[in-house]
Amino acid sequence: MFRLLMIAALAVGLAIGAVPLMERLAAGGDGPLVAGLFGRSAENPAPARQKASYDRRVSVRADAKGHFHIDANINGRHVAVMFDTGASAIALTDMDGRRLGLNLRENDYTVPISTANGRTAAAPVHLDEVRIGDIRVHDVPAFVMKPGLLDKSLLGMTFLKRIDSFEVAGDRLILTD
């Protein structure tokens, strides 16, 4: 129960603390700070998304508690994530961040986040590719959480807003792109 409460609180904190940053990112950033956080500039913008001529669909069954656990491939590595529309961004555990080669220092945690345990900060990162089944999204903004704050990485809106649709039908989550 405590773990579920912590995940819910973290999702709320991400939504509150990161919404302004994510809105600026979705609009293409608003200056060198945002561009620098995610490696973008006028000379290196996010690439245009190309659409395949067919839909790619991934279906995931809910666990006994109604949660959708997904096997994602992030930057070529397996990462277990939980579907969370309440998270404004992909939120990686510290351990998953390290497995992905994101070696962060204390001063990299610059985005304020509110959790059930109080305020903390997350490190903004840029993921080259997030793949779930045949669905691939490139250049995805995300956060790495400080050690011990998150039990499982969250698949949040910075990925979900970039696919065509997601829906819950009964005990199934269906992602379509």
C-alpha positions in Angstrom: 0.0 0.0 0.0 2.8 2.4 0.9 4.5 1.7 -2.5 1.3 2.5 -4.3 0.8 5.7 -2.3 4.4 6.7 -3.1 3.9 6.1 -6.9 0.6 8.1 -6.8 2.3 10.9 -4.9 5.2 11.0 -7.3 2.9 11.1 -10.3 1.1 14.1 -8.8 4.4 15.7 -8.0 5.6 15.2 -11.6 2.3 16.6 -12.9 2.5 19.7 -10.7 6.3 20.4 -10.9 6.9 19.5 -14.5 3.9 20.8 -16.4 5.4 24.2 -17.2 8.6 22.6 -18.4 6.8 20.0 -20.5 4.5 22.6 -22.1 7.5 24.6 -23.1 9.1 21.5 -24.6 6.0 20.6 -26.5 6.0 24.1 -28.0 9.6 23.7 -29.0 11.2 25.2 -25.9 11.5 28.8 -25.0 15.1 29.6 -24.8 18.6 28.2 -24.3 17.8 26.6 -20.8 15.1 24.3 -22.2 17.0 23.7 -25.4 20.2 22.9 -23.5 18.4 20.5 -21.1 17.3 18.3 -24.0 20.1 18.9 -26.5 18.0 21.0 -28.9 18.7 24.2 -30.6 17.8 26.1 -33.8 20.5 24.1 -35.5 19.5 20.8 -33.9 15.7 20.7 -33.6 13.6 17.7 -32.8 13.2 15.6 -36.0 9.8 15.6 -37.7 7.9 12.4 -36.9 7.3 10.2 -39.9 4.1 8.1 -40.0 4.0 4.5 -41.2 1.3 3.5 -43.7 -0.2 1.1 -41.2 -1.2 1.2 -37.5 1.0 -0.5 -34.9 -0.9 -1.8 -31.9 0.3 -3.1 -28.5 -2.1 -4.7 -26.1 -1.3 -5.2 -22.4 -3.4 -7.0 -19.8 -3.8 -5.4 -16.4 -2.4 -7.1 -13.3 -4.7 -8.2 -10.4 -4.5 -4.6 -9.0 -5.5 -3.0 -12.3 -2.0 -1.7 -13.1 -0.5 -2.0 -16.6 3.1 -3.2 -16.5 4.9 -2.8 -19.8 8.2 -4.1 -21.0 9.8 -1.1 -22.8 13.0 -0.8 -24.7 14.7 2.5 -23.9 17.8 3.5 -25.8 18.3 -0.2 -26.6 17.9 -1.5 -23.1 15.0 -3.4 -21.4 13.2 -1.3 -18.8 10.1 -2.4 -16.9 7.6 0.5 -16.7 4.1 1.1 -15.4 1.6 3.0 -17.5 0.7 6.3 -15.8 -1.4 9.1 -17.4 -0.9 11.1 -14.2 2.8 11.4 -14.8 3.5 14.3 -17.1 6.7 12.7 -18.3 8.5 9.4 -18.3 10.0 9.0 -14.8 12.9 6.7 -14.5 14.1 5.1 -11.3 17.7 6.0 -10.4 18.7 2.4 -11.0 17.1 2.3 -14.5 18.8 5.7 -15.3 22.2 4.1 -14.4 21.4 1.0 -16.4 20.8 3.3 -19.4 24.2 5.0 -18.9 22.8 8.2 -17.4 25.4 8.9 -14.8 24.0 11.8 -13.0 25.6 14.0 -10.3 23.7 15.7 -7.5 23.7 19.0 -9.3 21.8 17.4 -12.3 18.6 17.2 -10.2 17.3 20.6 -11.1 13.5 20.3 -11.6 11.4 20.6 -8.4 9.0 17.8 -7.7 6.5 17.4 -4.8 5.9 14.0 -3.3 4.1 12.6 -0.3 7.5 12.8 1.5 7.9 16.5 0.6 9.7 18.4 -2.1 12.6 17.0 -4.0 14.1 17.4 -7.5 14.4 15.3 -10.6 17.1 15.3 -13.3 15.8 16.1 -16.8 17.2 13.8 -19.5 16.6 13.1 -23.2 15.9 9.6 -24.4 16.9 8.8 -28.0 14.2 6.1 -28.4 11.4 4.5 -26.4 10.0 1.4 -28.0 7.1 -0.7 -26.9 6.5 -3.6 -29.2 6.5 -2.2 -32.7 5.7 1.4 -31.5 8.8 3.6 -31.5 9.1 7.2 -30.4 12.3 9.2 -30.8 13.7 12.2 -28.8 11.6 11.8 -25.7 12.0 14.1 -22.7 12.1 12.3 -19.3 13.2 12.6 -15.7 15.4 10.5 -13.5 14.3 10.4 -9.9 16.6 10.5 -6.9 17.5 7.2 -5.4 14.8 5.6 -3.3 11.9 7.8 -4.5 10.4 5.5 -7.1 10.1 1.7 -7.1 9.3 1.3 -10.8 9.8 3.6 -13.8 6.6 5.3 -15.1 5.5 5.6 -18.7 4.1 9.1 -18.7 2.7 11.7 -21.0 5.9 12.7 -22.8 5.6 9.3 -24.6 1.8 8.8 -24.6 1.1 12.2 -26.2 3.4 11.2 -29.1 1.5 8.1 -30.2 -1.8 8.2 -32.0 -3.9 6.8 -29.1 -4.1 4.8 -25.9 -7.3 3.4 -24.4 -8.3 1.1 -21.7 -10.9 -1.5 -22.7 -11.9 -3.8 -19.8 -8.7 -5.2 -18.5 -6.7 -4.3 -21.6 -4.5 -1.3 -22.4 -4.3 -0.7 -26.1 -1.5 1.6 -27.5 -1.8 2.5 -31.2 0.5 4.4 -33.5 
